[in-house]
């Protein structure tokens, strides 16, 4: 039961963090979304053998995290949850791309380079995605998507699915509490009761979701997502967007780590 309650708290934590009042939180939602999309497009555009040139792009999530005043552990835990999937996708690269090259006087398989490149790009993508939700919130992101003319059916599907997870988890918590009261001292649900438990869970969540939908219709819901307020893009938001986009373009065109190495050592490679 404690695990379910903890899971529900963890799911709502990102929405709670989005209510903070840091300098990043006050940036227009549309501006943050566009900046993140451009960042992802630029990072993904790097070749599979490029690692060093991607390193300057670590600066963006690090600075956003620092200025947003977010707690470190909740963000890090969410990033680590995805890392095993990323590793599982790329760990076989050394077997398929086993051509060797000399790197620092040591022969290394190109597969390991592609694996590290994939790992770095995927980790950056996951990190900026989590930071976007934690500094904006799903409601504001949905509003920004509609401003960008994303079809309302996709936006509503995204938002309602996100909210349905809460409904599902709350119903699991209620049913687990009722089950534990009827079976004191028992850990978990017995296998013979699991089918009935899951069936009741689906029926209860669907019934509650239907009541939520009927309540939305009674309040004038017409299929369009509307937050009831509009955010204005000011000079600070515009400067944020232009500044980061210029940085992304410069870092994509020029090999910044190499230029810094030449500047510091005076050795032209």
Rosetta constraint file for C-alpha pairs under 8 A:
AtomPair CA 1 CA 5 HARMONIC 6.43 0.50
AtomPair CA 1 CA 173 HARMONIC 6.70 0.50
AtomPair CA 1 CA 176 HARMONIC 6.32 0.50
AtomPair CA 1 CA 177 HARMONIC 6.67 0.50
AtomPair CA 2 CA 6 HARMONIC 6.08 0.50
AtomPair CA 3 CA 7 HARMONIC 6.09 0.50
AtomPair CA 4 CA 8 HARMONIC 6.22 0.50
AtomPair CA 4 CA 169 HARMONIC 7.27 0.50
AtomPair CA 4 CA 172 HARMONIC 7.42 0.50
AtomPair CA 4 CA 173 HARMONIC 5.84 0.50
AtomPair CA 5 CA 9 HARMONIC 6.24 0.50
AtomPair CA 5 CA 173 HARMONIC 6.72 0.50
AtomPair CA 6 CA 10 HARMONIC 6.12 0.50
AtomPair CA 7 CA 11 HARMONIC 6.18 0.50
AtomPair CA 7 CA 169 HARMONIC 7.97 0.50
AtomPair CA 8 CA 12 HARMONIC 6.41 0.50
AtomPair CA 8 CA 166 HARMONIC 7.07 0.50
AtomPair CA 8 CA 169 HARMONIC 6.30 0.50
AtomPair CA 8 CA 170 HARMONIC 7.24 0.50
AtomPair CA 9 CA 13 HARMONIC 6.07 0.50
AtomPair CA 10 CA 14 HARMONIC 7.66 0.50
AtomPair CA 11 CA 166 HARMONIC 7.66 0.50
AtomPair CA 12 CA 16 HARMONIC 6.33 0.50
AtomPair CA 13 CA 17 HARMONIC 6.08 0.50
AtomPair CA 14 CA 18 HARMONIC 6.22 0.50
AtomPair CA 14 CA 133 HARMONIC 6.64 0.50
AtomPair CA 14 CA 134 HARMONIC 4.78 0.50
AtomPair CA 14 CA 137 HARMONIC 7.27 0.50
AtomPair CA 15 CA 19 HARMONIC 6.95 0.50
AtomPair CA 15 CA 133 HARMONIC 7.52 0.50
AtomPair CA 15 CA 134 HARMONIC 6.46 0.50
AtomPair CA 15 CA 137 HARMONIC 5.41 0.50
AtomPair CA 15 CA 138 HARMONIC 7.28 0.50
AtomPair CA 16 CA 20 HARMONIC 7.64 0.50
AtomPair CA 16 CA 134 HARMONIC 7.96 0.50
AtomPair CA 17 CA 70 HARMONIC 7.14 0.50
AtomPair CA 17 CA 134 HARMONIC 5.49 0.50
AtomPair CA 17 CA 135 HARMONIC 6.70 0.50
AtomPair CA 18 CA 25 HARMONIC 7.00 0.50
AtomPair CA 18 CA 133 HARMONIC 7.05 0.50
AtomPair CA 18 CA 134 HARMONIC 4.87 0.50
AtomPair CA 18 CA 135 HARMONIC 4.55 0.50
AtomPair CA 18 CA 136 HARMONIC 5.16 0.50
AtomPair CA 18 CA 137 HARMONIC 5.11 0.50
AtomPair CA 19 CA 25 HARMONIC 7.79 0.50
AtomPair CA 19 CA 135 HARMONIC 7.68 0.50
AtomPair CA 19 CA 136 HARMONIC 7.91 0.50
AtomPair CA 19 CA 137 HARMONIC 7.76 0.50
AtomPair CA 20 CA 25 HARMONIC 6.62 0.50
AtomPair CA 20 CA 135 HARMONIC 7.66 0.50
AtomPair CA 21 CA 25 HARMONIC 5.73 0.50
AtomPair CA 21 CA 26 HARMONIC 6.52 0.50
AtomPair CA 22 CA 26 HARMONIC 6.40 0.50
AtomPair CA 22 CA 67 HARMONIC 6.90 0.50
AtomPair CA 22 CA 68 HARMONIC 5.20 0.50
AtomPair CA 22 CA 69 HARMONIC 6.53 0.50
AtomPair CA 23 CA 27 HARMONIC 6.82 0.50
AtomPair CA 23 CA 67 HARMONIC 6.46 0.50
AtomPair CA 23 CA 68 HARMONIC 6.37 0.50
AtomPair CA 24 CA 64 HARMONIC 6.82 0.50
AtomPair CA 24 CA 67 HARMONIC 6.26 0.50
AtomPair CA 24 CA 68 HARMONIC 5.15 0.50
AtomPair CA 24 CA 135 HARMONIC 6.78 0.50
AtomPair CA 25 CA 68 HARMONIC 6.54 0.50
AtomPair CA 25 CA 135 HARMONIC 5.08 0.50
AtomPair CA 25 CA 136 HARMONIC 6.27 0.50
AtomPair CA 27 CA 31 HARMONIC 7.06 0.50
AtomPair CA 27 CA 32 HARMONIC 6.84 0.50
AtomPair CA 27 CA 236 HARMONIC 7.65 0.50
AtomPair CA 27 CA 237 HARMONIC 5.69 0.50
AtomPair CA 28 CA 32 HARMONIC 6.40 0.50
AtomPair CA 28 CA 231 HARMONIC 6.48 0.50
AtomPair CA 28 CA 232 HARMONIC 7.15 0.50
AtomPair CA 28 CA 233 HARMONIC 6.18 0.50
AtomPair CA 28 CA 237 HARMONIC 6.10 0.50
AtomPair CA 29 CA 33 HARMONIC 6.17 0.50
AtomPair CA 29 CA 136 HARMONIC 6.23 0.50
AtomPair CA 29 CA 140 HARMONIC 6.09 0.50
AtomPair CA 29 CA 141 HARMONIC 6.41 0.50
AtomPair CA 29 CA 144 HARMONIC 6.16 0.50
AtomPair CA 29 CA 231 HARMONIC 7.72 0.50
AtomPair CA 30 CA 34 HARMONIC 6.17 0.50
AtomPair CA 30 CA 141 HARMONIC 7.46 0.50
AtomPair CA 30 CA 144 HARMONIC 4.75 0.50
AtomPair CA 30 CA 145 HARMONIC 7.72 0.50
AtomPair CA 30 CA 147 HARMONIC 7.71 0.50
AtomPair CA 31 CA 35 HARMONIC 6.06 0.50
AtomPair CA 31 CA 233 HARMONIC 7.86 0.50
AtomPair CA 31 CA 237 HARMONIC 6.53 0.50
AtomPair CA 31 CA 238 HARMONIC 7.62 0.50
AtomPair CA 31 CA 240 HARMONIC 7.93 0.50
AtomPair CA 31 CA 241 HARMONIC 6.23 0.50
AtomPair CA 32 CA 36 HARMONIC 6.10 0.50
AtomPair CA 32 CA 132 HARMONIC 7.16 0.50
AtomPair CA 32 CA 241 HARMONIC 7.65 0.50
AtomPair CA 33 CA 37 HARMONIC 6.19 0.50
AtomPair CA 33 CA 132 HARMONIC 7.31 0.50
AtomPair CA 33 CA 141 HARMONIC 7.28 0.50
AtomPair CA 33 CA 144 HARMONIC 7.18 0.50
AtomPair CA 34 CA 38 HARMONIC 6.17 0.50
AtomPair CA 34 CA 241 HARMONIC 7.96 0.50
AtomPair CA 35 CA 39 HARMONIC 6.08 0.50
AtomPair CA 35 CA 241 HARMONIC 6.09 0.50
AtomPair CA 35 CA 244 HARMONIC 7.19 0.50
AtomPair CA 35 CA 245 HARMONIC 7.06 0.50
AtomPair CA 36 CA 40 HARMONIC 6.15 0.50
AtomPair CA 36 CA 128 HARMONIC 6.88 0.50
AtomPair CA 36 CA 129 HARMONIC 7.62 0.50
AtomPair CA 36 CA 132 HARMONIC 7.51 0.50
AtomPair CA 37 CA 41 HARMONIC 6.17 0.50
AtomPair CA 38 CA 42 HARMONIC 6.17 0.50
AtomPair CA 38 CA 245 HARMONIC 7.40 0.50
AtomPair CA 39 CA 43 HARMONIC 6.15 0.50
AtomPair CA 39 CA 245 HARMONIC 7.88 0.50
AtomPair CA 39 CA 248 HARMONIC 6.86 0.50
AtomPair CA 40 CA 44 HARMONIC 6.02 0.50
AtomPair CA 40 CA 125 HARMONIC 6.21 0.50
AtomPair CA 41 CA 45 HARMONIC 6.17 0.50
AtomPair CA 42 CA 46 HARMONIC 7.16 0.50
AtomPair CA 42 CA 248 HARMONIC 7.07 0.50
AtomPair CA 42 CA 252 HARMONIC 7.03 0.50
AtomPair CA 43 CA 54 HARMONIC 6.96 0.50
AtomPair CA 43 CA 57 HARMONIC 7.51 0.50
AtomPair CA 43 CA 121 HARMONIC 6.43 0.50
AtomPair CA 44 CA 121 HARMONIC 6.66 0.50
AtomPair CA 46 CA 50 HARMONIC 6.38 0.50
AtomPair CA 46 CA 54 HARMONIC 7.52 0.50
AtomPair CA 48 CA 113 HARMONIC 7.70 0.50
AtomPair CA 48 CA 114 HARMONIC 5.17 0.50
AtomPair CA 48 CA 117 HARMONIC 6.00 0.50
AtomPair CA 48 CA 118 HARMONIC 7.10 0.50
AtomPair CA 49 CA 110 HARMONIC 7.63 0.50
AtomPair CA 49 CA 113 HARMONIC 5.85 0.50
AtomPair CA 49 CA 114 HARMONIC 5.44 0.50
AtomPair CA 49 CA 117 HARMONIC 6.56 0.50
AtomPair CA 50 CA 54 HARMONIC 7.01 0.50
AtomPair CA 50 CA 113 HARMONIC 7.91 0.50
AtomPair CA 50 CA 114 HARMONIC 7.99 0.50
AtomPair CA 50 CA 117 HARMONIC 6.39 0.50
AtomPair CA 51 CA 55 HARMONIC 6.92 0.50
AtomPair CA 51 CA 113 HARMONIC 7.59 0.50
AtomPair CA 51 CA 116 HARMONIC 7.24 0.50
AtomPair CA 51 CA 117 HARMONIC 5.36 0.50
AtomPair CA 51 CA 120 HARMONIC 7.78 0.50
AtomPair CA 52 CA 257 HARMONIC 6.84 0.50
AtomPair CA 53 CA 251 HARMONIC 7.67 0.50
AtomPair CA 53 CA 252 HARMONIC 7.77 0.50
AtomPair CA 53 CA 255 HARMONIC 5.73 0.50
AtomPair CA 53 CA 256 HARMONIC 6.94 0.50
AtomPair CA 53 CA 257 HARMONIC 6.64 0.50
AtomPair CA 54 CA 58 HARMONIC 7.57 0.50
AtomPair CA 54 CA 121 HARMONIC 7.79 0.50
AtomPair CA 55 CA 59 HARMONIC 7.90 0.50
AtomPair CA 55 CA 257 HARMONIC 7.76 0.50
AtomPair CA 56 CA 251 HARMONIC 6.81 0.50
AtomPair CA 56 CA 256 HARMONIC 7.17 0.50
AtomPair CA 56 CA 257 HARMONIC 7.45 0.50
AtomPair CA 57 CA 61 HARMONIC 7.85 0.50
AtomPair CA 57 CA 248 HARMONIC 7.55 0.50
AtomPair CA 57 CA 251 HARMONIC 7.61 0.50
AtomPair CA 58 CA 62 HARMONIC 6.35 0.50
AtomPair CA 58 CA 124 HARMONIC 7.13 0.50
AtomPair CA 59 CA 63 HARMONIC 6.01 0.50
AtomPair CA 60 CA 64 HARMONIC 6.15 0.50
AtomPair CA 61 CA 65 HARMONIC 5.91 0.50
AtomPair CA 61 CA 124 HARMONIC 7.66 0.50
AtomPair CA 61 CA 127 HARMONIC 6.96 0.50
AtomPair CA 61 CA 128 HARMONIC 5.90 0.50
AtomPair CA 61 CA 131 HARMONIC 7.57 0.50
AtomPair CA 62 CA 66 HARMONIC 6.16 0.50
AtomPair CA 63 CA 67 HARMONIC 6.11 0.50
AtomPair CA 64 CA 68 HARMONIC 5.92 0.50
AtomPair CA 64 CA 131 HARMONIC 7.70 0.50
AtomPair CA 65 CA 69 HARMONIC 6.61 0.50
AtomPair CA 65 CA 70 HARMONIC 6.38 0.50
AtomPair CA 65 CA 131 HARMONIC 7.07 0.50
AtomPair CA 66 CA 70 HARMONIC 7.41 0.50
AtomPair CA 68 CA 135 HARMONIC 6.99 0.50
AtomPair CA 70 CA 75 HARMONIC 7.96 0.50
AtomPair CA 71 CA 75 HARMONIC 7.05 0.50
AtomPair CA 72 CA 76 HARMONIC 6.09 0.50
AtomPair CA 73 CA 77 HARMONIC 5.92 0.50
AtomPair CA 74 CA 78 HARMONIC 6.39 0.50
AtomPair CA 75 CA 79 HARMONIC 6.37 0.50
AtomPair CA 75 CA 130 HARMONIC 7.29 0.50
AtomPair CA 75 CA 131 HARMONIC 7.81 0.50
AtomPair CA 76 CA 80 HARMONIC 6.13 0.50
AtomPair CA 77 CA 81 HARMONIC 6.27 0.50
AtomPair CA 78 CA 82 HARMONIC 7.04 0.50
AtomPair CA 78 CA 130 HARMONIC 7.83 0.50
AtomPair CA 79 CA 83 HARMONIC 6.63 0.50
AtomPair CA 79 CA 123 HARMONIC 7.45 0.50
AtomPair CA 79 CA 126 HARMONIC 6.63 0.50
AtomPair CA 79 CA 127 HARMONIC 6.30 0.50
AtomPair CA 79 CA 130 HARMONIC 7.87 0.50
AtomPair CA 80 CA 84 HARMONIC 7.50 0.50
AtomPair CA 82 CA 86 HARMONIC 6.58 0.50
AtomPair CA 82 CA 126 HARMONIC 7.78 0.50
AtomPair CA 83 CA 87 HARMONIC 6.11 0.50
AtomPair CA 83 CA 123 HARMONIC 7.23 0.50
AtomPair CA 84 CA 88 HARMONIC 5.97 0.50
AtomPair CA 85 CA 89 HARMONIC 6.26 0.50
AtomPair CA 86 CA 90 HARMONIC 6.44 0.50
AtomPair CA 86 CA 118 HARMONIC 7.90 0.50
AtomPair CA 86 CA 119 HARMONIC 6.25 0.50
AtomPair CA 86 CA 122 HARMONIC 6.90 0.50
AtomPair CA 86 CA 123 HARMONIC 7.90 0.50
AtomPair CA 87 CA 91 HARMONIC 5.52 0.50
AtomPair CA 87 CA 119 HARMONIC 6.85 0.50
AtomPair CA 88 CA 92 HARMONIC 7.80 0.50
AtomPair CA 90 CA 114 HARMONIC 7.95 0.50
AtomPair CA 90 CA 115 HARMONIC 5.19 0.50
AtomPair CA 90 CA 118 HARMONIC 6.82 0.50
AtomPair CA 90 CA 119 HARMONIC 7.34 0.50
AtomPair CA 91 CA 115 HARMONIC 6.44 0.50
AtomPair CA 92 CA 96 HARMONIC 6.77 0.50
AtomPair CA 93 CA 97 HARMONIC 5.90 0.50
AtomPair CA 93 CA 111 HARMONIC 4.71 0.50
AtomPair CA 93 CA 112 HARMONIC 6.71 0.50
AtomPair CA 93 CA 114 HARMONIC 6.84 0.50
AtomPair CA 93 CA 115 HARMONIC 6.01 0.50
AtomPair CA 94 CA 98 HARMONIC 5.46 0.50
AtomPair CA 94 CA 109 HARMONIC 6.33 0.50
AtomPair CA 94 CA 110 HARMONIC 6.86 0.50
AtomPair CA 94 CA 111 HARMONIC 3.66 0.50
AtomPair CA 94 CA 112 HARMONIC 5.33 0.50
AtomPair CA 94 CA 115 HARMONIC 7.50 0.50
AtomPair CA 95 CA 111 HARMONIC 6.90 0.50
AtomPair CA 96 CA 111 HARMONIC 6.94 0.50
AtomPair CA 97 CA 109 HARMONIC 7.14 0.50
AtomPair CA 97 CA 110 HARMONIC 5.97 0.50
AtomPair CA 97 CA 111 HARMONIC 4.63 0.50
AtomPair CA 98 CA 109 HARMONIC 5.10 0.50
AtomPair CA 98 CA 110 HARMONIC 6.06 0.50
AtomPair CA 98 CA 111 HARMONIC 5.78 0.50
AtomPair CA 99 CA 109 HARMONIC 5.52 0.50
AtomPair CA 99 CA 110 HARMONIC 5.71 0.50
AtomPair CA 99 CA 111 HARMONIC 7.55 0.50
AtomPair CA 100 CA 107 HARMONIC 5.96 0.50
AtomPair CA 100 CA 108 HARMONIC 5.23 0.50
AtomPair CA 100 CA 109 HARMONIC 4.31 0.50
AtomPair CA 100 CA 110 HARMONIC 5.83 0.50
AtomPair CA 101 CA 107 HARMONIC 5.40 0.50
AtomPair CA 101 CA 108 HARMONIC 5.57 0.50
AtomPair CA 101 CA 109 HARMONIC 6.41 0.50
AtomPair CA 101 CA 110 HARMONIC 6.76 0.50
AtomPair CA 102 CA 106 HARMONIC 5.32 0.50
AtomPair CA 102 CA 107 HARMONIC 4.48 0.50
AtomPair CA 102 CA 108 HARMONIC 6.33 0.50
AtomPair CA 103 CA 107 HARMONIC 6.15 0.50
AtomPair CA 103 CA 108 HARMONIC 6.65 0.50
AtomPair CA 108 CA 112 HARMONIC 7.39 0.50
AtomPair CA 109 CA 113 HARMONIC 7.20 0.50
AtomPair CA 110 CA 114 HARMONIC 6.39 0.50
AtomPair CA 111 CA 115 HARMONIC 6.07 0.50
AtomPair CA 112 CA 116 HARMONIC 6.14 0.50
AtomPair CA 113 CA 117 HARMONIC 6.11 0.50
AtomPair CA 114 CA 118 HARMONIC 6.05 0.50
AtomPair CA 115 CA 119 HARMONIC 6.02 0.50
AtomPair CA 116 CA 120 HARMONIC 6.00 0.50
AtomPair CA 117 CA 121 HARMONIC 6.13 0.50
AtomPair CA 118 CA 122 HARMONIC 5.91 0.50
AtomPair CA 119 CA 123 HARMONIC 5.96 0.50
AtomPair CA 120 CA 124 HARMONIC 6.17 0.50
AtomPair CA 121 CA 125 HARMONIC 6.18 0.50
AtomPair CA 122 CA 126 HARMONIC 6.18 0.50
AtomPair CA 123 CA 127 HARMONIC 6.05 0.50
AtomPair CA 124 CA 128 HARMONIC 6.19 0.50
AtomPair CA 125 CA 129 HARMONIC 6.17 0.50
AtomPair CA 126 CA 130 HARMONIC 6.24 0.50
AtomPair CA 127 CA 131 HARMONIC 6.17 0.50
AtomPair CA 128 CA 132 HARMONIC 5.97 0.50
AtomPair CA 129 CA 133 HARMONIC 6.50 0.50
AtomPair CA 130 CA 134 HARMONIC 6.06 0.50
AtomPair CA 131 CA 135 HARMONIC 5.97 0.50
AtomPair CA 132 CA 136 HARMONIC 5.86 0.50
AtomPair CA 132 CA 137 HARMONIC 7.71 0.50
AtomPair CA 133 CA 137 HARMONIC 4.95 0.50
AtomPair CA 133 CA 138 HARMONIC 6.33 0.50
AtomPair CA 133 CA 141 HARMONIC 7.67 0.50
AtomPair CA 136 CA 140 HARMONIC 6.14 0.50
AtomPair CA 136 CA 141 HARMONIC 6.64 0.50
AtomPair CA 137 CA 141 HARMONIC 6.29 0.50
AtomPair CA 138 CA 142 HARMONIC 6.09 0.50
AtomPair CA 138 CA 159 HARMONIC 6.96 0.50
AtomPair CA 139 CA 143 HARMONIC 6.39 0.50
AtomPair CA 139 CA 159 HARMONIC 7.41 0.50
AtomPair CA 139 CA 227 HARMONIC 7.23 0.50
AtomPair CA 140 CA 144 HARMONIC 6.20 0.50
AtomPair CA 140 CA 227 HARMONIC 7.74 0.50
AtomPair CA 141 CA 145 HARMONIC 6.17 0.50
AtomPair CA 142 CA 146 HARMONIC 6.35 0.50
AtomPair CA 142 CA 155 HARMONIC 5.96 0.50
AtomPair CA 142 CA 156 HARMONIC 7.92 0.50
AtomPair CA 142 CA 159 HARMONIC 7.01 0.50
AtomPair CA 142 CA 225 HARMONIC 7.66 0.50
AtomPair CA 143 CA 147 HARMONIC 6.35 0.50
AtomPair CA 143 CA 225 HARMONIC 7.28 0.50
AtomPair CA 143 CA 226 HARMONIC 7.11 0.50
AtomPair CA 143 CA 227 HARMONIC 6.80 0.50
AtomPair CA 144 CA 148 HARMONIC 6.40 0.50
AtomPair CA 145 CA 149 HARMONIC 6.52 0.50
AtomPair CA 145 CA 150 HARMONIC 5.48 0.50
AtomPair CA 145 CA 155 HARMONIC 6.99 0.50
AtomPair CA 146 CA 150 HARMONIC 5.24 0.50
AtomPair CA 146 CA 151 HARMONIC 7.06 0.50
AtomPair CA 146 CA 152 HARMONIC 6.65 0.50
AtomPair CA 146 CA 155 HARMONIC 7.19 0.50
AtomPair CA 146 CA 225 HARMONIC 7.81 0.50
AtomPair CA 150 CA 154 HARMONIC 7.16 0.50
AtomPair CA 150 CA 155 HARMONIC 6.99 0.50
AtomPair CA 151 CA 155 HARMONIC 6.61 0.50
AtomPair CA 152 CA 156 HARMONIC 5.95 0.50
AtomPair CA 152 CA 223 HARMONIC 7.53 0.50
AtomPair CA 152 CA 224 HARMONIC 6.25 0.50
AtomPair CA 152 CA 225 HARMONIC 6.93 0.50
AtomPair CA 153 CA 157 HARMONIC 6.00 0.50
AtomPair CA 153 CA 223 HARMONIC 7.78 0.50
AtomPair CA 154 CA 158 HARMONIC 6.12 0.50
AtomPair CA 155 CA 159 HARMONIC 6.23 0.50
AtomPair CA 155 CA 225 HARMONIC 7.62 0.50
AtomPair CA 156 CA 160 HARMONIC 5.82 0.50
AtomPair CA 156 CA 223 HARMONIC 7.85 0.50
AtomPair CA 156 CA 224 HARMONIC 7.83 0.50
AtomPair CA 156 CA 225 HARMONIC 6.67 0.50
AtomPair CA 157 CA 161 HARMONIC 5.84 0.50
AtomPair CA 158 CA 162 HARMONIC 6.14 0.50
AtomPair CA 159 CA 163 HARMONIC 6.20 0.50
AtomPair CA 160 CA 164 HARMONIC 5.83 0.50
AtomPair CA 161 CA 165 HARMONIC 6.43 0.50
AtomPair CA 162 CA 166 HARMONIC 7.32 0.50
AtomPair CA 163 CA 167 HARMONIC 6.70 0.50
AtomPair CA 164 CA 168 HARMONIC 6.05 0.50
AtomPair CA 164 CA 209 HARMONIC 7.36 0.50
AtomPair CA 165 CA 169 HARMONIC 6.11 0.50
AtomPair CA 166 CA 170 HARMONIC 6.06 0.50
AtomPair CA 167 CA 171 HARMONIC 6.19 0.50
AtomPair CA 167 CA 205 HARMONIC 6.51 0.50
AtomPair CA 167 CA 208 HARMONIC 7.74 0.50
AtomPair CA 167 CA 209 HARMONIC 7.63 0.50
AtomPair CA 168 CA 172 HARMONIC 6.25 0.50
AtomPair CA 168 CA 201 HARMONIC 7.78 0.50
AtomPair CA 168 CA 205 HARMONIC 5.84 0.50
AtomPair CA 169 CA 173 HARMONIC 6.23 0.50
AtomPair CA 170 CA 174 HARMONIC 6.31 0.50
AtomPair CA 171 CA 175 HARMONIC 6.10 0.50
AtomPair CA 171 CA 201 HARMONIC 6.81 0.50
AtomPair CA 171 CA 204 HARMONIC 7.25 0.50
AtomPair CA 171 CA 205 HARMONIC 6.63 0.50
AtomPair CA 172 CA 176 HARMONIC 5.93 0.50
AtomPair CA 172 CA 201 HARMONIC 6.84 0.50
AtomPair CA 173 CA 177 HARMONIC 6.12 0.50
AtomPair CA 174 CA 178 HARMONIC 6.26 0.50
AtomPair CA 175 CA 179 HARMONIC 6.01 0.50
AtomPair CA 175 CA 201 HARMONIC 7.71 0.50
AtomPair CA 176 CA 180 HARMONIC 6.03 0.50
AtomPair CA 177 CA 181 HARMONIC 6.31 0.50
AtomPair CA 178 CA 182 HARMONIC 6.48 0.50
AtomPair CA 179 CA 183 HARMONIC 6.14 0.50
AtomPair CA 179 CA 189 HARMONIC 7.90 0.50
AtomPair CA 180 CA 184 HARMONIC 5.45 0.50
AtomPair CA 180 CA 185 HARMONIC 7.60 0.50
AtomPair CA 180 CA 186 HARMONIC 7.04 0.50
AtomPair CA 189 CA 193 HARMONIC 6.64 0.50
AtomPair CA 189 CA 194 HARMONIC 6.35 0.50
AtomPair CA 190 CA 194 HARMONIC 6.33 0.50
AtomPair CA 191 CA 195 HARMONIC 7.75 0.50
AtomPair CA 193 CA 197 HARMONIC 6.11 0.50
AtomPair CA 194 CA 198 HARMONIC 6.16 0.50
AtomPair CA 195 CA 199 HARMONIC 6.17 0.50
AtomPair CA 196 CA 200 HARMONIC 6.12 0.50
AtomPair CA 197 CA 201 HARMONIC 6.10 0.50
AtomPair CA 198 CA 202 HARMONIC 6.29 0.50
AtomPair CA 199 CA 203 HARMONIC 6.35 0.50
AtomPair CA 200 CA 204 HARMONIC 5.98 0.50
AtomPair CA 201 CA 205 HARMONIC 6.10 0.50
AtomPair CA 202 CA 206 HARMONIC 6.05 0.50
AtomPair CA 203 CA 207 HARMONIC 6.07 0.50
AtomPair CA 204 CA 208 HARMONIC 6.16 0.50
AtomPair CA 205 CA 209 HARMONIC 5.98 0.50
AtomPair CA 206 CA 210 HARMONIC 6.11 0.50
AtomPair CA 207 CA 211 HARMONIC 6.40 0.50
AtomPair CA 208 CA 212 HARMONIC 6.25 0.50
AtomPair CA 209 CA 213 HARMONIC 6.20 0.50
AtomPair CA 210 CA 214 HARMONIC 6.20 0.50
AtomPair CA 211 CA 215 HARMONIC 6.16 0.50
AtomPair CA 212 CA 216 HARMONIC 6.25 0.50
AtomPair CA 213 CA 217 HARMONIC 6.34 0.50
AtomPair CA 214 CA 218 HARMONIC 6.27 0.50
AtomPair CA 215 CA 219 HARMONIC 6.40 0.50
AtomPair CA 216 CA 220 HARMONIC 6.61 0.50
AtomPair CA 216 CA 221 HARMONIC 5.35 0.50
AtomPair CA 217 CA 221 HARMONIC 4.63 0.50
AtomPair CA 217 CA 222 HARMONIC 7.16 0.50
AtomPair CA 233 CA 237 HARMONIC 5.86 0.50
AtomPair CA 233 CA 238 HARMONIC 6.89 0.50
AtomPair CA 234 CA 238 HARMONIC 6.33 0.50
AtomPair CA 235 CA 239 HARMONIC 6.06 0.50
AtomPair CA 236 CA 240 HARMONIC 6.15 0.50
AtomPair CA 237 CA 241 HARMONIC 6.31 0.50
AtomPair CA 238 CA 242 HARMONIC 6.12 0.50
AtomPair CA 239 CA 243 HARMONIC 5.75 0.50
AtomPair CA 240 CA 244 HARMONIC 6.24 0.50
AtomPair CA 241 CA 245 HARMONIC 6.09 0.50
AtomPair CA 242 CA 246 HARMONIC 6.06 0.50
AtomPair CA 243 CA 247 HARMONIC 6.31 0.50
AtomPair CA 244 CA 248 HARMONIC 6.14 0.50
AtomPair CA 245 CA 249 HARMONIC 6.18 0.50
AtomPair CA 246 CA 250 HARMONIC 6.15 0.50
AtomPair CA 247 CA 251 HARMONIC 6.02 0.50
AtomPair CA 248 CA 252 HARMONIC 6.00 0.50
AtomPair CA 249 CA 253 HARMONIC 6.14 0.50
AtomPair CA 250 CA 254 HARMONIC 5.87 0.50
AtomPair CA 251 CA 255 HARMONIC 6.65 0.50
AtomPair CA 251 CA 256 HARMONIC 6.23 0.50
AtomPair CA 255 CA 259 HARMONIC 6.28 0.50
AtomPair CA 256 CA 260 HARMONIC 6.07 0.50
AtomPair CA 257 CA 261 HARMONIC 6.13 0.50
AtomPair CA 258 CA 262 HARMONIC 6.23 0.50
AtomPair CA 259 CA 263 HARMONIC 6.10 0.50
AtomPair CA 260 CA 264 HARMONIC 6.08 0.50
AtomPair CA 261 CA 265 HARMONIC 5.90 0.50
AtomPair CA 261 CA 266 HARMONIC 7.59 0.50
AtomPair CA 261 CA 267 HARMONIC 7.70 0.50
AtomPair CA 262 CA 266 HARMONIC 4.88 0.50
AtomPair CA 262 CA 267 HARMONIC 5.29 0.50
AtomPair CA 262 CA 268 HARMONIC 5.64 0.50
AtomPair CA 262 CA 269 HARMONIC 7.72 0.50
AtomPair CA 263 CA 267 HARMONIC 7.96 0.50
